Amino acid sequence: MGKPKVRDITPERRQLLKARIAQYSIDDFVTVFGNIRGSPFLRGDTGKHFCTFDWAMKKANFQKIIEGNYGD
């Protein structure tokens, strides 16, 4: 079984996305997704825990990823 993929933008996900879009720039999103792609920890390569879309879009976690403060 692989890592879960986002299939639907649920109302909860839509709310998280709208909040992050209102708060951050497109460059911040590029940074976040680049940091996820470049981090074995966030990709789940170092264990069974990995970053999910829902986790990454939460305010505190989004900020952690931008700052590189996620336990790599």
N, C-alpha and C positions, 0 to 999 in steps of 0.2 A: 504494500500500500504506500503510495507516494504522499507528498505533502498536499494539503487541501488547496484547491484553486477557488478563487472568487467566481461564483456563477451568477449571483443576483445582487443588485444594489437594493438591499432592504431599506425600509424607512429608517432604521437605526443607523445603518451605514451611510445613508444619504445625509442624515443629520451630522454625523461625524465629519464627513467630507466637506459639507457646507461650512462647518465651523473652522476647519483647517484652511480652507480656501479663503475665508474671510480674514484669517489671522496671518497667513504666510504667503510669500511670493512664489511664483513659478520656480525661481532659482532655489528656493528652500525645498520644494518638492523634488527637484532634480538632485539636490544634495541628499535628501532622505533616501530616495530610491538608489542612488549611487552608493551610499553607505551600507544599505542593506545588501546590495549586490556584492560589495567588496568585503563583507564581514562573514567569515566562516561561522561565527557565533550566531549572528542573526539568520543566516541561511540554514542553520541547524546541522552544519557539518561536524560540529564538535560534540554532539550529544543528541538526545531525543527532543530537546526543546528548540523551538525555532520561532521566528517572528511571523505572525499572521497579519493579514491586512487589517483586521479589526484592532489588534493590539497596536499596530503602528499608527493608526489614525487617532488613537486617544491622545488628548492634549499633552499630557506629561510624557508619554512615550515618544511622540513625534519630536518633542523638544530634546529628549535624551538622544535620539538618533541624530538630530542636527548637530548636537554638541559632541557626539562620539562617546557618550557616557552610558554604555550599555553592556559592559562586562566582557568585551573582546579580549 
